[in-house]
Amino acid sequence: MLGKLFGIGVGPGDPELLTLKAVRVLKEVSHVFAASSSKNDYSLARSIVGEHLPPGTPVDHLAFPMTFNPERLEDAWRDNCEKVVDALRQGKNVAFLTIGDPLTFSTFIYIMRKIKKQLPGVVVTVVPGITSYQAAAACANEPLAEGEEAITILSGAKGRDRLKDAMEISENVVIMKTYRRFPEILAQIKEKGLEERCCFVSRCGLEGEIVERDFEKLADMEQPHYLSLMIIKKNGLED
Ligand SMILES: C[S@@+](CC[C@H](N)C(=O)[O-])C[C@H]1O[C@@H](n2cnc3c(N)ncnc32)[C@H](O)[C@@H]1O
């Protein structure tokens, strides 16, 4: 009998944003996998669940490199996927922890696809998590969308014209993964004349949290932390 796979969203940082369902499932699984940095093995997702994991539950950190190199990514997905598949073949119910929500810009998506291919019929249950942009909006007190407005959530990792395109069709835009192309993102905002209409949020719910609306300060900032995003509201920020 194959075990079941649970993709668990643990929210973006504040442990109080874990859902009751995530906490319940964590108490029921027999093995936990958590994505970690390939540089130092640190897993934010693991640290968020903290004491909700019953003592003695085995936890494996799975390193995923932050790269666009398709071969390196493929190698990491394959190796990590094998570890999860092994546990499932042993009949263990396993949880894969992801920051925020498992189906929003998450490694879990690739892992889930690969596992389903290798183990057709495996039962996959996704426990949604509070996304980083929901928590950031709450922390900045900025509505994400209202009335008939549209919202676009996009990755800033590859930069350039995507913001322009997004602003054509949406009153509200969230740019995730702002860290690599921050100067380009700021340049796009300036080009569109939206300097007064953007709010940057970094490390929401974590030590070193930043909420910054002052565009000049943003322009002076060093490369932001990986856990950073930008909310842009064409119709203006809250007072
Ligand atoms: C790989 S994506 C993960 C998204 C996640 N699955 C979600 O639902 O929010 C990583 C990006 O999420 C955003 N992010 C995650 N946690 C964050 C936090 N605590 N504060 C600000 N941004 C965060 C950043 O834009 C970061 O580059």
The ligand as an SDF file (V2000), in Angstrom:
LIG
                    3D

 27 29  0  0  0  0  0  0  0  0999 V2000
    9.1780   30.5500   -4.2150 C   0  0  0  0  0  0  0  0  0  0  0  0
    8.1120   31.8750   -3.8280 S   0  0  0  0  0  0  0  0  0  0  0  0
    7.0780   31.1380   -2.6200 C   0  0  0  0  0  0  0  0  0  0  0  0
    5.6870   31.7190   -2.5920 C   0  0  0  0  0  0  0  0  0  0  0  0
    4.8050   31.0450   -1.5680 C   0  0  0  0  0  0  0  0  0  0  0  0
    4.4830   29.6890   -1.9670 N   0  0  0  0  0  0  0  0  0  0  0  0
    3.5150   31.8220   -1.3040 C   0  0  0  0  0  0  0  0  0  0  0  0
    2.4330   31.2350   -1.3660 O   0  0  0  0  0  0  0  0  0  0  0  0
    3.6060   33.0060   -0.9790 O   0  0  0  0  0  0  0  0  0  0  0  0
    9.1570   32.9050   -2.8870 C   0  0  0  0  0  0  0  0  0  0  0  0
    8.6910   34.3410   -2.9050 C   0  0  0  0  0  0  0  0  0  0  0  0
    7.5730   34.4930   -2.0290 O   0  0  0  0  0  0  0  0  0  0  0  0
    7.6150   35.7690   -1.4170 C   0  0  0  0  0  0  0  0  0  0  0  0
    7.6550   35.5910    0.0570 N   0  0  0  0  0  0  0  0  0  0  0  0
    7.6160   34.4310    0.7290 C   0  0  0  0  0  0  0  0  0  0  0  0
    7.6120   34.6410    2.0600 N   0  0  0  0  0  0  0  0  0  0  0  0
    7.6630   35.9830    2.2390 C   0  0  0  0  0  0  0  0  0  0  0  0
    7.6800   36.8350    3.3870 C   0  0  0  0  0  0  0  0  0  0  0  0
    7.6610   36.3330    4.6300 N   0  0  0  0  0  0  0  0  0  0  0  0
    7.7070   38.1750    3.2050 N   0  0  0  0  0  0  0  0  0  0  0  0
    7.7140   38.6910    1.9460 C   0  0  0  0  0  0  0  0  0  0  0  0
    7.7000   37.9330    0.8190 N   0  0  0  0  0  0  0  0  0  0  0  0
    7.6710   36.5960    0.9530 C   0  0  0  0  0  0  0  0  0  0  0  0
    8.8530   36.4870   -1.9520 C   0  0  0  0  0  0  0  0  0  0  0  0
    8.4700   37.2600   -3.0590 O   0  0  0  0  0  0  0  0  0  0  0  0
    9.7190   35.3160   -2.3700 C   0  0  0  0  0  0  0  0  0  0  0  0
   10.6870   35.6880   -3.3390 O   0  0  0  0  0  0  0  0  0  0  0  0
  1  2  1  0
  2  3  1  0
  2 10  1  0
  3  4  1  0
  4  5  1  0
  5  6  1  0
  5  7  1  0
  7  8  2  0
  7  9  1  0
 10 11  1  0
 11 12  1  0
 11 26  1  0
 12 13  1  0
 13 14  1  0
 13 24  1  0
 14 15  1  0
 14 23  1  0
 15 16  2  0
 16 17  1  0
 17 18  1  0
 17 23  2  0
 18 19  1  0
 18 20  2  0
 20 21  1  0
 21 22  2  0
 22 23  1  0
 24 25  1  0
 24 26  1  0
 26 27  1  0
M  CHG  2   2   1   9  -1
M  END
$$$$
